[in-house]
Amino acid sequence: MVGKFERRKDTVQELTESGATHVGRIAMIIAGAVRDVTREVGDWISDGLEMREASRRAREDEERKSPTESVPVDDSDDAPDR
């Protein structure tokens, strides 16, 4: 027959092992979530950088296609007020 002390020791041991297992699983869940969030934020920033670069290239292409011409400004009194 198992004594009172040994039963308590076994119970504490089981609880400790169970707690360690659950804490480990929770830590893995948190680590995975942090990893996934970091990846998403990085992808979002990359998308923004790509859009900025595409916008810059489009602006440069537009400037090459139609060079800006000097538009005369009408300073006469007949010009409508704005």
C-alpha positions as CSV (number, residue, x, y, z in Angstrom):
1,M,0.0,0.0,0.0
2,V,1.2,3.5,-0.9
3,G,1.7,5.9,2.0
4,K,0.2,9.3,2.4
5,F,3.6,11.1,1.7
6,E,4.1,9.1,-1.6
7,R,0.6,9.9,-2.8
8,R,1.2,13.6,-2.2
9,K,4.6,13.4,-3.9
10,D,3.0,11.7,-6.9
11,T,0.3,14.3,-7.1
12,V,2.7,17.2,-6.9
13,Q,4.9,15.6,-9.5
14,E,1.9,15.1,-11.9
15,L,0.7,18.6,-11.3
16,T,4.2,20.0,-12.0
17,E,4.6,18.0,-15.1
18,S,1.2,18.9,-16.4
19,G,1.8,22.6,-15.6
20,A,5.2,22.6,-17.4
21,T,3.5,20.9,-20.4
22,H,0.7,23.5,-20.6
23,V,3.0,26.4,-20.0
24,G,5.3,25.1,-22.8
25,R,2.3,24.8,-25.2
26,I,1.1,28.3,-24.3
27,A,4.6,29.7,-24.9
28,M,4.7,28.0,-28.3
29,I,1.3,29.6,-29.1
30,I,2.5,33.0,-28.1
31,A,5.8,32.6,-29.9
32,G,3.9,31.5,-33.1
33,A,1.5,34.5,-32.8
34,V,4.4,36.9,-32.4
35,R,6.1,35.4,-35.4
36,D,3.0,35.6,-37.5
37,V,2.3,39.2,-36.5
38,T,5.9,40.2,-37.3
39,R,5.6,38.5,-40.7
40,E,2.3,40.3,-41.4
41,V,3.7,43.7,-40.4
42,G,6.8,43.1,-42.5
43,D,4.7,42.2,-45.5
44,W,2.6,45.3,-45.0
45,I,5.6,47.5,-44.9
46,S,7.0,45.8,-48.0
47,D,3.7,46.4,-49.8
48,G,3.9,50.1,-48.9
49,L,7.5,50.3,-50.1
50,E,6.6,48.6,-53.4
51,M,3.7,50.9,-54.0
52,R,5.9,54.0,-53.3
53,E,8.5,52.7,-55.8
54,A,5.8,51.9,-58.4
55,S,4.4,55.4,-57.9
56,R,7.9,57.0,-58.4
57,R,8.5,54.9,-61.5
58,A,5.1,55.9,-63.0
59,R,5.8,59.6,-62.2
60,E,9.2,59.3,-63.9
61,D,7.7,57.6,-66.9
62,E,5.1,60.3,-67.2
63,E,7.7,63.0,-67.0
64,R,9.7,61.3,-69.8
65,K,6.6,60.9,-72.1
66,S,5.3,64.5,-71.8
67,P,7.9,67.0,-70.7
68,T,6.5,69.9,-68.8
69,E,5.9,72.9,-71.0
70,S,6.0,76.4,-69.7
71,V,2.4,77.6,-69.6
72,P,2.2,81.4,-70.0
73,V,0.4,83.1,-67.1
74,D,-2.1,85.8,-68.1
75,D,-1.6,88.7,-65.8
76,S,-3.9,91.0,-67.7
77,D,-6.9,92.6,-66.2
78,D,-9.2,90.6,-68.4
79,A,-8.2,87.3,-66.7
80,P,-11.1,85.9,-64.5
81,D,-10.6,86.1,-60.7
82,R,-10.0,82.9,-58.9
